[in-house]
Amino acid sequence: MLVAGLPALADAVVTYTTTPLLGGFYQYDMTVMNLGGTEPFSGLVVLYGSSIFNLDDTSTIGTPSNWSFLAPLPTFVDPLSYFSLAPGADIPIGGKLSGFSFQSSTDPSTLTPGNFAVDAIGSISNAQIPLGDAQHVPEADVTFAEIILGVGVSLIT
């Protein structure tokens, strides 16, 4: 059932926060939420890792536990590819996983639609599943429900 004024739930979404660092760099921290797809995810692909985010094999890239990555190789390989090292580390249907990160000289305020396109890799099909653009979350304390419903919640203490 859809409620008027609320978006329909996506099968999966990638959210990110950013933190300015010294030297003109930014820390991008991503969370993958597999809200209702048909299979777990064993991979995450940032499609324009080199061309938009200026990443390469010398970049600072972080992964969740039991995951690894293949860094972009400029002019040859554009994507930043993350992959799980064991089926138990895959992102289950209804699950979420944080810990994907990279440091980039790309100012997040300069990103335009399509710049932060991401795909998941299906654990069963091994297919690349387009997820659209990663969604910027201004505050790291936004809850899972707020992202799903697309609404903000205020806490009064």
Buried (B, 14 or more C-beta within 10 A) or exposed (E): EEEEEEEEEBBBBBBBBBEEEEEEBBBBBBBBBBBEBEBBBBBBBBBBBBBBBBBBEEBEBBBBEEBEBBBBBBEEBBBBBBBBEEEEBBBBBEEBBBBBBBBBEBEBEEBEEEBBBBBBBBBEEEEBBEBBBBBBBEEEEBEEEBBBBEEEEEEEE
